[in-house]
Amino acid sequence: MRKILIANRGEIALRIMKTAQKMGIKTVAVYSEVDRHSPHVKFADEAVLLGPAPSSESYLVMEKIIKAAKDTGAEGIHPGYGFLSENAVFARMVEDHGISFIGPRPHAIEVMGNKLAAKEAVRDYDIPMVPGIEEAITDVALAQKIAKEIGFPILIKASAGGGGKGMRVVENSKDLPEQMDRAISEAQAAFGDGSVFIEKYVGSPRHIEIQVLADTHGNIVHLFERECSVQRRHQKVVEEAPSAVLTPEIRKAMGEAAIKVAKACDYVGAGTVEFLLDENKDFYFLEMNTRLQVEHPVSEIIAGVDLVEQQIKVARGEKLAFTQDDLKIQGHALEVRVYAEDPLANFMPSIGTLSTYKTPVGEGIRVDDGFEEGMEVPIYYDPMISKLITYGKDRAEAIQLMIKAIGNYKVEGVATTLPFGKFVCEHEAFTSGDFDTHFVKNYYSPEQLEKQYAEERRIAGLIGLKLYLENKVIVTSPTTVSSNWQKSRI
């Protein structure tokens, strides 16, 4: 594989290209009109315009991407994450045109892309699952019966997708009909599939995911876990590896369960198996993401493995060069997603021009981004600007380095979630490790952030006053001392 096309944009496209370049592989970028001057376009060996800014006319048009690959002689296509990365039709189309899809086989994408199908696939592998019904329903009367059997509160979830869409927590029987109608409607609008299912709502869960890697020769390993419990609107915003609460025994059990999930769908490449961990440290299978995750850098760092490099090698038919016994956890890694969103305004998107954009540098600091100073943050795509990652010998060191790195990250022109990231890293619940997926709901508010700003301004003012007083020089002109200058003026 001497040339690959990256069917994506921004930071993930650039991140993939850097590994490909390291491997001596030429890269082809694709871009929309609004991304014409983006760093990933400049970095690639070749670039092909797909069309107008809306993704429905550019990054999501399969035929245009296939044509770009054929026209440039690309032998492989890496989908990154988002867009077409979990589209089985696209994966099959790529293969049908004699091009390697750098990802799992279409069958695995289809099975794991539907939560109900995924649960059915792993049913015989003795993997714990949250109590509930494992089939799609629309009948409210049946939903009421199931809910009474497993007990309120319950969770209604869309079968065909995630990201919090089509998801409703129902506390009692009275609210069930309305919440079910809303979930079905939202799922239909978001995924074109209104199928929903019901499961027991876990009250204080932690979101733990296991990174797996499989080759075409039957070898599967896991690269330990990521803690992804700090979320807003069911979207992850702070991730770390390893988790602060897993014992070696639980880690081993979850890793083995994740490998079983990968076997259940004949998985190939890099993937992520997601679990809920309850307050009793019992874990339950949620779903599998059949692509590279946004938060993959923290797993790469603690395991010492370049996941993109492994994806490409697996797509070339190579065997994994290491076994599970070769992998050891090394230190601690933390990632804060930097979004162009205003944390003081309910995380509303903040669109504008990056009039100032300076990233932090130093040992233990990594920034994956796709922006440069002077660029506009477009309204057409996800508002993530970058991923800020820190690495330390332990969790405390990684957190302190993150706080320092956030302070050295200079962004003007748009509001960002950097202050929120700092808020999380300084909060006692986070530093102690005693938190769950309700962290934002329980601890964060714009008022809390404003209070942090006010305290920082107060401290800065005191430091400024102290420095002024220490360096103050009082200049006086003595009147009793004879002066030649004064005499010369007489």
C-alpha positions in Angstrom: 0.0 0.0 0.0 2.0 3.0 -1.3 -0.8 5.6 -1.3 -3.9 6.1 0.7 -6.8 8.5 0.6 -8.2 10.0 3.9 -11.9 10.4 3.6 -12.1 13.0 6.3 -11.1 16.5 7.4 -9.5 18.4 10.2 -7.4 17.0 13.0 -8.1 13.3 12.3 -7.2 13.6 8.7 -3.9 15.3 9.6 -3.2 12.8 12.4 -3.6 9.9 9.9 -1.4 11.6 7.3 1.4 12.1 9.8 1.6 8.3 10.5 1.3 7.5 6.8 4.2 9.8 6.1 6.2 8.1 8.8 5.5 4.8 7.1 6.6 6.1 3.7 3.0 6.1 2.3 1.8 8.9 0.1 -1.5 10.6 1.1 -4.5 12.1 -0.7 -6.7 14.7 1.0 -10.2 15.4 0.0 -11.8 18.7 0.9 -14.9 20.9 0.6 -14.8 24.4 -0.7 -14.7 25.9 2.8 -11.7 23.6 3.7 -9.6 24.6 0.7 -6.8 26.1 2.8 -7.0 23.7 5.8 -3.8 22.2 7.2 -4.7 18.7 6.1 -5.0 19.8 2.5 -1.6 21.5 2.6 0.0 18.5 4.3 -1.1 15.9 1.9 0.8 14.9 -1.2 -2.3 15.4 -3.3 -5.7 16.9 -2.7 -9.1 16.6 -4.5 -12.0 19.0 -4.2 -15.2 17.1 -3.4 -17.8 20.0 -3.6 -19.6 22.7 -1.6 -19.2 23.1 2.2 -22.3 21.0 3.4 -21.1 17.5 4.1 -24.1 16.1 2.2 -22.5 17.6 -0.9 -18.9 16.7 -0.1 -17.6 14.4 2.7 -20.7 12.2 2.6 -20.9 11.6 -1.2 -19.5 8.1 -1.6 -19.2 8.2 -5.3 -17.0 11.3 -5.2 -14.6 9.8 -2.7 -14.3 6.6 -4.7 -13.7 8.6 -7.9 -11.0 10.6 -6.1 -9.3 7.4 -5.0 -9.4 5.9 -8.4 -8.2 9.1 -10.1 -5.2 9.4 -7.8 -4.3 5.8 -7.7 -4.9 5.4 -4.0 -4.8 1.8 -2.9 -6.5 2.3 0.4 -9.1 4.6 2.0 -9.0 5.5 5.7 -12.4 6.9 6.9 -11.2 8.4 10.2 -14.2 8.9 12.5 -17.6 10.4 11.9 -18.8 10.9 8.3 -18.7 7.5 6.5 -16.5 5.7 9.0 -19.3 3.4 10.2 -21.2 3.1 7.0 -21.2 -0.5 5.8 -22.5 0.5 2.4 -19.4 2.7 1.9 -17.0 0.0 3.2 -18.5 -2.5 0.8 -18.4 0.0 -2.1 -14.7 0.6 -1.4 -13.9 -3.1 -1.5 -16.0 -3.6 -4.7 -13.8 -1.1 -6.5 -10.7 -3.1 -5.5 -9.6 -0.6 -2.9 -8.6 -1.6 0.7 -10.9 -0.2 3.4 -8.7 0.6 6.4 -11.2 -0.5 8.9 -13.4 -3.5 9.8 -15.3 -5.6 7.4 -18.8 -4.4 6.3 -20.5 -7.3 8.2 -18.9 -6.2 11.5 -20.0 -2.6 10.9 -23.6 -3.7 10.1 -23.9 -5.9 13.2 -22.3 -3.6 15.7 -23.9 -0.5 14.1 -27.3 -1.6 15.5 -27.4 -1.9 19.3 -30.0 -4.7 19.2 -28.1 -6.7 16.6 -24.9 -6.2 18.6 -26.6 -7.6 21.8 -27.9 -10.5 19.8 -24.4 -11.2 18.4 -22.7 -11.4 21.8 -25.6 -13.2 23.6 -23.8 -16.6 23.5 -20.5 -15.2 24.8 -21.5 -14.9 28.4 -21.0 -11.1 28.4 -23.0 -9.2 31.1 -25.7 -6.8 29.8 -28.0 -4.3 31.5 -31.4 -5.9 32.2 -34.0 -5.0 29.6 -35.6 -6.1 26.4 -33.4 -7.0 23.5 -35.8 -6.2 20.6 -37.2 -3.1 19.1 -40.6 -2.0 20.3 -43.1 0.8 19.6 -46.0 -0.6 21.6 -46.4 1.6 24.7 -48.5 -1.1 26.6 -45.6 -3.6 26.1 -43.1 -1.0 27.2 -45.1 -0.4 30.4 -45.1 -4.2 31.1 -41.4 -4.4 30.6 -40.7 -1.4 32.7 -42.7 -2.8 35.6 -40.7 -6.0 35.3 -37.3 -4.5 35.5 -38.3 -1.5 37.6 -38.1 2.3 37.2 -36.2 4.3 36.3 -35.7 2.9 32.8 -33.7 4.1 29.7 -35.3 4.3 26.3 -32.5 4.1 23.6 -32.4 4.4 19.8 -31.3 1.1 18.3 -29.6 2.7 15.2 -27.3 5.3 16.7 -25.8 7.1 19.7 -24.6 10.5 20.8 -27.6 10.9 23.1 -30.1 11.1 20.3 -33.3 9.1 20.8 -32.4 8.6 24.4 -34.8 9.2 27.3 -34.7 8.5 31.0 -38.1 7.7 32.4 -38.7 7.9 36.1 -42.3 6.6 36.3 -45.1 4.9 34.4 -47.0 8.2 33.8 -44.3 9.8 31.8 -43.5 6.7 29.7 -45.9 7.2 26.7 -44.8 10.8 26.0 -41.0 10.0 26.5 -41.3 7.0 24.2 -43.0 9.0 21.5 -40.2 11.6 21.7 -37.5 9.0 21.6 -38.9 7.3 18.5 -39.4 10.6 16.7 -35.9 11.8 17.5 -34.3 8.5 16.5 -36.2 8.6 13.2 -35.1 12.1 12.5 -31.4 11.4 13.4 -30.9 8.0 12.0 -33.8 7.3 9.6 -34.8 4.4 11.9 -37.2 4.9 14.8 -36.4 1.6 16.5 -36.0 1.9 20.3 -35.4 -0.6 23.1 -35.7 -0.4 26.9 -33.2 -1.3 29.5 -32.8 -0.7 33.3 -31.3 2.8 34.0 -28.1 2.5 35.9 -28.2 5.4 38.4 -24.5 6.3 39.0 -22.6 4.8 36.1 -19.1 5.3 34.9 -18.5 5.0 31.1 -15.5 2.7 30.5 -14.4 1.6 27.1 -11.8 -1.0 26.0 -9.6 -0.4 23.0 -9.3 -3.6 20.9 -7.1 -4.4 17.9 -7.5 -7.5 15.7 -5.7 -8.7 12.6 -6.9 -11.0 9.7 -5.1 -14.0 11.2 -7.3 -14.4 14.3 -5.2 -12.5 16.7 -7.0 -10.0 19.0 -5.6 -7.9 21.9 -6.9 -5.1 24.0 -5.0 -1.9 24.9 -6.6 -1.5 28.3 -9.4 0.9 29.2 -10.3 4.5 28.8 -12.4 6.4 31.4 -14.9 8.6 29.5 -17.4 9.5 32.2 -17.1 13.3 32.0 -19.8 14.1 29.4 -22.2 16.9 28.5 -25.4 16.0 26.7 -24.1 12.4 26.4 -21.0 13.6 24.6 -17.5 12.9 26.0 -15.4 16.0 26.8 -12.6 14.7 29.1 -11.1 11.2 28.7 -8.2 9.4 30.4 -6.4 6.1 30.5 -6.2 4.1 32.6 -9.3 4.5 34.8 -8.7 5.6 38.4 -11.2 3.0 39.8 -10.5 -0.3 38.0 -8.8 -3.1 39.9 -6.4 -5.4 38.0 -9.1 -8.1 38.3 -11.9 -5.9 36.8 -9.5 -4.7 34.1 -8.7 -8.3 33.1 -12.4 -9.3 33.1 -13.4 -6.3 31.0 -10.5 -6.8 28.5 -11.5 -10.4 28.1 -15.1 -9.5 27.6 -14.1 -6.9 24.9 -12.1 -9.5 23.0 -15.2 -11.8 23.1 -17.3 -9.0 21.6 -14.7 -8.6 18.8 -14.8 -12.4 18.1 -18.6 -12.3 18.0 -18.5 -10.2 14.9 -15.3 -11.4 13.3 -13.7 -8.0 13.9 -10.7 -6.7 12.1 -8.7 -3.5 12.8 -9.1 -1.0 15.7 -12.4 -0.9 17.5 -13.8 0.1 20.9 -16.1 -1.9 23.2 -18.1 0.3 25.6 -19.3 -0.7 29.0 -21.2 0.8 31.9 -19.6 0.3 35.4 -22.1 0.7 38.3 -21.4 1.8 41.9 -20.8 -1.9 42.8 -18.1 -2.2 40.2 -20.3 -4.5 38.1 -19.9 -3.9 34.4 -22.4 -4.2 31.5 -21.9 -4.3 27.7 -23.2 -1.2 25.9 -22.1 -1.2 22.3 -19.1 -1.4 20.0 -17.8 1.5 17.9 -16.3 0.1 14.7 -13.8 2.8 14.0 -11.0 4.9 15.5 -12.3 6.9 18.5 -11.7 10.6 19.0 -10.0 9.7 22.3 -7.7 7.1 20.9 -4.5 9.0 21.7 -4.7 8.2 25.5 -4.7 4.5 24.7 -1.8 4.9 22.3 0.3 6.7 24.9 -0.2 4.3 27.8 0.2 1.2 25.6 3.0 2.5 23.4 1.2 1.6 20.2 0.4 3.8 17.1 -3.2 2.7 16.4 -3.3 4.3 12.9 -0.1 2.4 12.0 -1.6 -0.8 13.2 -4.8 -0.1 11.2 -2.8 0.3 8.0 -0.7 -2.8 8.7 -3.8 -4.9 9.4 -5.3 -3.6 6.1 -2.2 -4.8 4.4 -2.7 -8.3 5.8 0.1 -8.2 8.3 0.0 -10.1 11.6 0.1 -8.2 14.9 3.7 -8.0 16.0 2.8 -8.3 19.7 0.7 -10.3 22.0 -1.5 -9.4 25.0 1.4 -10.4 27.3 3.7 -7.8 25.6 1.4 -4.9 26.4 1.8 -3.1 29.7 0.3 0.1 31.1 2.9 2.9 31.1 2.0 6.0 33.1 -1.2 8.0 32.7 -2.7 10.0 29.8 -5.5 12.7 29.9 -7.4 14.3 27.0 -9.5 17.4 26.9 -11.5 18.1 23.8 -11.3 21.7 22.8 -14.5 22.8 21.2 -15.5 26.1 19.8 -18.3 26.3 22.2 -19.2 28.7 25.0 -19.3 27.0 28.4 -21.0 30.1 29.9 -23.9 29.8 27.4 -24.8 26.1 27.7 -22.0 25.1 25.4 -23.6 26.8 22.4 -21.3 26.8 19.2 -19.1 29.8 18.9 -18.3 30.5 15.3 -15.7 33.0 14.2 -12.1 33.6 13.2 -9.1 32.4 15.2 -7.5 35.8 15.5 -5.0 34.2 18.0 -4.2 30.6 18.0 -1.1 29.4 20.0 -0.8 25.8 21.2 1.1 24.7 24.3 4.3 22.7 23.8 6.6 20.8 26.1 7.4 17.3 27.3 4.3 15.3 28.0 2.1 17.5 25.9 0.5 16.5 22.6 -2.0 18.6 20.5 -3.9 17.0 17.7 -5.5 19.8 15.7 -6.5 20.9 12.2 -6.5 24.7 12.6 -4.1 27.5 12.2 -4.2 31.2 13.3 -6.4 33.3 11.1 -8.6 30.4 10.0 -12.4 30.5 10.5 -14.2 27.8 12.4 -16.9 26.8 9.9 -20.6 26.2 10.9 -20.9 23.2 8.7 -19.1 20.6 10.8 -18.4 19.5 14.4 -17.0 22.5 16.3 -14.0 20.6 17.8 -10.8 22.6 17.3 -8.4 20.2 18.8 -7.6 17.5 21.3 -5.2 18.5 24.1 -3.4 15.5 25.6 -1.0 15.3 28.5 1.1 12.4 29.8 2.7 11.8 33.2 4.2 9.1 35.2 0.9 9.0 37.2 -2.6 10.5 37.2 -1.7 13.5 39.4 1.2 14.5 37.2 -1.0 14.2 34.0 -3.7 16.4 35.6 -1.2 19.1 36.8 0.4 19.2 33.4 -3.0 19.5 31.8 -3.9 22.5 33.9 -0.5 24.1 33.0 -1.1 23.3 29.3 -4.6 24.8 29.3 -3.1 28.0 30.7 -0.5 28.1 27.9 -3.2 27.5 25.1 -4.0 30.9 23.6 -7.2 31.2 21.6 -9.0 34.4 20.7 -11.8 35.1 18.3 -14.1 32.3 19.5 -15.1 31.0 22.9 -13.7 27.5 23.7 -14.2 24.8 26.3 -10.7 25.2 27.6 -11.9 26.9 30.8 -14.4 24.1 31.3 -11.5 21.6 31.0 -9.6 23.5 33.6 -12.7 23.5 35.9 -12.9 19.7 35.6 -9.2 19.1 36.2 -9.2 21.3 39.4 -12.5 19.9 40.8 -12.1 17.7 43.9 -14.5 15.1 42.5 -12.4 14.6 39.5 -9.0 14.7 41.2 -10.2 12.2 43.8 -11.5 9.9 41.1 -14.9 9.9 42.8 -17.2 10.9 39.8 -19.6 9.4 37.3 -21.4 10.3 34.1 -23.4 12.9 36.1 -20.3 15.0 36.8 -21.5 18.0 34.7 -25.0 17.9 36.1 -23.8 17.5 39.7 -20.9 20.0 39.8 -20.9 22.3 36.8 -22.8 25.5 36.1 -21.9 28.8 34.3 -22.0 30.4 37.7 -19.3 28.0 39.0 -17.1 28.9 36.1 -17.7 32.6 36.6 -16.7 32.2 40.3 -13.5 30.5 39.1 -12.8 33.5 36.7 -13.4 36.0 39.5 -11.1 34.2 41.9 -8.4 34.0 39.2 -8.8 37.7 38.5 -8.5 38.5 42.3 -5.3 36.4 42.6 -3.9 38.1 39.5 -4.7 41.5 40.9 -3.0 40.7 44.3 0.1 39.4 42.5 0.3 42.5 40.4 -0.1 44.7 43.4 2.6 42.8 45.3 5.1 43.1 42.4 4.3 46.8 42.1 5.0 47.4 45.8 8.2 45.4 45.7 9.6 47.2 42.7 8.3 50.7 43.6 11.0 53.4 43.4 10.3 56.7 45.1 12.3 59.4 43.4 12.7 62.7 45.3 14.7 65.8 44.6 16.5 66.9 47.8 16.2 70.7 48.5 19.0 71.0 51.0 21.8 69.7 48.8 23.6 72.1 46.6 23.2 71.5 42.8 25.5 72.6 40.1 22.6 72.4 37.6 20.5 74.6 39.8 23.4 77.1 40.1 23.9 77.2 36.4 20.2 78.2 36.0 20.6 81.2 38.4 
